[in-house]
């Protein structure tokens, strides 16, 4: 995904409840780069950190 970050790397955090986290971040004024996408291997969303680096948030689908 191409985005506004000028960094050469992107940090990826694995999270337990992406929807709740996105709501919490939005409530704190953190802008989403891209909202929640559902992919075969989980849910993804992207935000910018205070230093302008893009951060990927990933909630894997439950195995089972």
Beta strands, then each sheet from edge to edge (+ up, - down):
strand 1: 11-14
strand 2: 32-39
strand 3: 42-48
strand 4: 54-59
sheet 1: 1+ 4+ 3- 2+
end
